[in-house]
Amino acid sequence: MGRHDHHLHEGESLHDAARSQLTDKGEQWTEMREAVFKALASFERPASAYDIAEAVSKAEGRRVAANSVYRILDLFVTSNLAMRVESANAYVANQHPGCLHDCIFLICDTCGTTTHLDDDKLSGGVRQAAADAGFAASRPVIEVRGKCGDCS
């Protein structure tokens, strides 16, 4: 399939796409899930569950435990609403939740900017290499660390 373009959602469009994706899978879009998603989507860089819990706590005017946020983030990852940056134990909102791809991240070691790429040819090669080695890759994650264009 190679690289391709698809609609990237932002703001209210992203919120609506996420809600639709979750409810289409038979899950409820609760007030807490909405608050966690809005907080996650507001970050410009990958956010930890603690960062998100703090943001939701401020917005809600009450303390929200990181454990509750972790459970919701796990649901978001399995529902394709969020992606986990493994090396940072952090999350980013998926700007195209209706499109499923393996995760390829470019992570700047200087400023923390994380760019998500969709390249089915590259991730397909990783899947094929795993299959050739007798391994069934359920969720390939490729993370490339270095410096972004602004920092290099």
KATA-V304766 format. One record per pair of residues at least 12 apart in sequence whose ideal C-beta (glycine too) atoms are under 7 Angstrom apart, sorted by the first residue. I is the first residue (numbers start at 1). GAP is how many residues later the second one is. D is the distance in Angstrom with one decimal. If there is no record, write none. Layout:
I_GAP_D / I_GAP_D
//
This chain:
1_119_4.0 / 2_118_6.1 / 2_119_4.6 / 3_115_6.7 / 3_116_5.2 / 6_90_5.1 / 6_93_5.0 / 7_89_6.3 / 8_87_4.4 / 8_88_5.8 / 9_86_5.5 / 9_87_6.6 / 10_85_6.9 / 14_27_5.7 / 14_79_6.6 / 14_81_6.2 / 15_22_6.9 / 15_23_6.7 / 17_80_5.3 / 17_81_6.5 / 18_19_5.5 / 18_63_4.8 / 18_79_5.4 / 21_58_6.2 / 21_59_6.4 / 21_60_6.0 / 21_76_4.2 / 21_77_6.1 / 22_57_5.4 / 22_59_6.4 / 25_54_5.6 / 27_48_6.8 / 27_52_6.6 / 32_40_6.8 / 33_39_5.5 / 35_21_4.9 / 35_24_6.4 / 35_25_6.3 / 36_16_6.0 / 36_20_6.0 / 36_33_5.8 / 36_36_4.6 / 37_39_6.9 / 37_44_6.6 / 37_56_7.0 / 39_13_4.8 / 39_16_4.0 / 39_17_5.0 / 39_20_6.8 / 40_12_5.6 / 40_42_6.2 / 40_51_6.1 / 40_53_5.0 / 41_52_4.2 / 42_13_6.8 / 45_67_4.8 / 45_68_6.3 / 45_69_6.2 / 46_39_4.5 / 46_42_5.3 / 46_44_3.4 / 46_45_6.2 / 46_46_5.1 / 46_68_5.1 / 47_43_5.7 / 47_44_6.0 / 48_41_6.2 / 48_42_5.0 / 49_17_4.7 / 49_20_4.5 / 49_21_4.8 / 49_24_6.0 / 50_16_5.0 / 52_17_5.1 / 53_12_6.5 / 53_13_4.4 / 53_16_4.6 / 56_13_7.0 / 73_18_5.4 / 80_14_5.9 / 80_17_5.2 / 80_20_5.6 / 81_12_7.0 / 81_13_5.7 / 81_16_5.1 / 82_12_5.8 / 83_20_5.2 / 83_33_6.4 / 85_20_5.7 / 85_22_6.9 / 85_29_5.9 / 85_58_6.9 / 86_55_5.4 / 86_57_6.4 / 87_20_7.0 / 87_56_5.3 / 92_22_6.3 / 92_24_6.6 / 101_17_4.4 / 101_19_6.6 / 101_22_7.0 / 102_21_3.7 / 102_38_4.6 / 103_13_6.9 / 103_38_4.7 / 103_39_6.9 / 104_12_6.9 / 104_13_4.3 / 104_15_5.9 / 104_18_6.5 / 104_19_6.4 / 104_38_4.6 / 105_38_4.8 / 105_39_7.0 / 106_38_5.1 / 107_36_6.0 / 107_37_6.9 / 107_38_5.1 / 108_39_5.7 / 108_40_3.9 / 108_43_5.6 / 109_36_5.5 / 109_37_6.6 / 109_38_6.5 / 110_37_5.6 / 110_41_4.0 / 111_37_6.5 / 111_39_6.9 / 111_40_5.4 / 113_35_5.0 / 123_17_5.6 / 123_19_6.9 / 126_14_4.8 / 126_16_6.6 / 127_13_6.1
//
